[in-house]
Amino acid sequence: MSTAATSLPDRKAAEAAELALASDASSLEVRARRMRQRRQMYIGQVVSYSLGASVLLLYAYDGTVSMAVPSMFWFGGLMIIGTFSVLSESGFGDQFEDHYLTVFQISAHTALQLAFLLAVPTVGVAFISVLFLIFAFGSLRMTSGQAMITWSLATAGLAFVFLASDLPIGLPVATRLERTASMLCFVLVIGQCAFLGLFGSTLRKILYRRSIELKAAYQRIEELAELDELTGSYNRRCIMRLLDTEIEMSRQASMPCAIALIDLDWFKRINDAYGHPIGDEVLRTFAITIFANIRPTDCFGRYGGEEFLLLLPGTDGEAASRMLERLRGIVADLDWSAFSPGMRVTISAGVVTLRDIDTADTFLARADSALYSAKAHGRNRIATG
């Protein structure tokens, strides 16, 4: 007894330690997955700025803008991406619910576009078109509150450019190269927006699949919460709930209902003589045998220890007694020597039918009394009450 008492806290401490380690491992896996997602996003941003700089290079080659503009635009974008990449690799964003720091990223990229819009207004539409791409990306990550903040900031910036200045914001189309570059501005932005749309569609499909998987997992959890881990039968809480339901349905339909409280005879002796692992196998084999020989409408659950409760809806006392006598014979005739030579397992059961004045407690009490009578008269028998 003292050994068991001292080992219980140790076992609980070990279980707590295992849970803590599992939680830490899960947290590390989540952080690693988030970092991979952010890296992919930053690679996409680098590609986007490279494409934008290539278009500006066409304008510069045609003499529309200075040759310094494409490189400055590219390096400006890389500085923003690099800053957020460093924050990402350091794990800074993981402390926030929005680990992408979406508002700050959108604000930084929008500010860069507005700065170049002011500096190089002759190709201003090229920078304005990029704003659509920025907000298309943001729509995949933003909450409604974040959308309002970034939209307000972008509105303020555009209002300053359009209303507080007289800059000649244009879309150069004077030469063939300018027309090509202007066309590419829109083609690339539309293409990247379409790509983001496909990415969003993929995310929705992933979320849909995961929701199905979660539903299946929750259903499995609910099933496990109702089942006895050892025997696979209903646990006590579930079988008692089903008993209440059967009593109510029986009375509403004016149908008979019977229950049987079943006990494995001398089960403690089996545990003592052959060991608990053999005892567990006996319980499992008994439960499987019962499942294989009852109706789909019957409910079978572990009431406690080696006692089991069988609900027999729509069954009168005589039919219930015949069924239990049949089950008793099947269990007694099993070749239990497969577990250990000379082993023999029998059952006793108390069978009762529902009365008008019965509650679940009195119903069970009468079944328990009948079971006690079966044991008192030598076991391996069925008694009615």
C-alpha positions, 0 to 999 in steps of 0.5 A: 500500500505504501509503495502504491501511495508513494508512486502515485505522485511520481506517476502524476509528475511524470505525466505532467512532465510528458504533457509539458514536453509535448506542449513545448514540442507542439509550440516549436513546431508551430513556430517553425511552420510560421517561419517557413510561411513568412520566408515564402512570403518574403521570397514572393515580395523580392520577386515582386519588387524585382519585376517592378524594378524591371519595368522601371528599367524599361522606362529608364532605358527610354529616358522617361526616368533616371537610371537611378530610379529602378535600383533605388526602388529595388533596394528600397523594397529589399530594405523593407523586406530585409527588416521584416525578415530579421524580425521574423528570424529572431522570432519577434513576431511570434509574440503577437497574434498577427505574427506577420505584422501585416499592418506594419508591412502594408504601411511600410510598402505603401509609404515606399510607393507613395514616396516614389509617386512623389519623387517620380510622378511622371510614371506615378500610375506604375506605383499606384497600381502596386498599391492594389497588389499590396492590399490584395496580399493584405486581404489574405491576412488582415482582420477587419480592424487592420483593414480599416487602419491600413485603408485609412493610412493609404487614403491619407497618403493618396489624399496628400498626393492628389489634393495637397500637390499639383504633381503631374501624375502620369502614365507614359505612352509617348513611345513604343517602349513606354507603352510596353512598360506601361502595359507591363505595369498592369499585366504584372500587377493583374498577374500577381493579384491573380496568383494571390487569388489562387493562393487564397483559394488553396488556403480555403481548400486546406482550411476546408480539409482541416475542418473536416479532419477536425470534425472527425477528430472531435467525433473520435474524441466524443466516442472515446469519452463515451467508451471504456478504454479496456473493454470498448463498451460504454463507460458508466457515465454513458450507459447511465445516460442511455438508461435514462433515455431508454426509460423515457422512450419506453414510457412514451411509447408504452413499450417494455424495457428490461435491464440486466446487471451482469457480474463475472463470477469470482473475478478477483480470484482470476486476478489473484491467480493469473495476474491483472494482464490476464484479468484484463484479457478476460474482461475484453474477451467477455465484452467482445462475446457479449457484443457479438451476441446482442441486438443492434438496439441493445446497449452494453456498458461497464458499470464498474469493475467486473460489473456490466449493464445491459439495456434491452429496449422493447424486451419483456421479462421472459424474453430478457431472461431467455437472452441472458440465459443464452449469454450465460451459456455462451460465456461458460462454454468459451475455451478460457484455457487459452489464457491459462490451463484450467481457467473457467469463467462464468457470469451471474446476472440480475434481470428486471423489467421497468415498472411505472414507479421506477426511477433509474436508481430504483430500476438499478437497485432491483437489478442489483438485488436480483444479481445478489440473489443469483450470487447467493444461490451459487453463481453461474445463473440468472435471477429475475426481480 
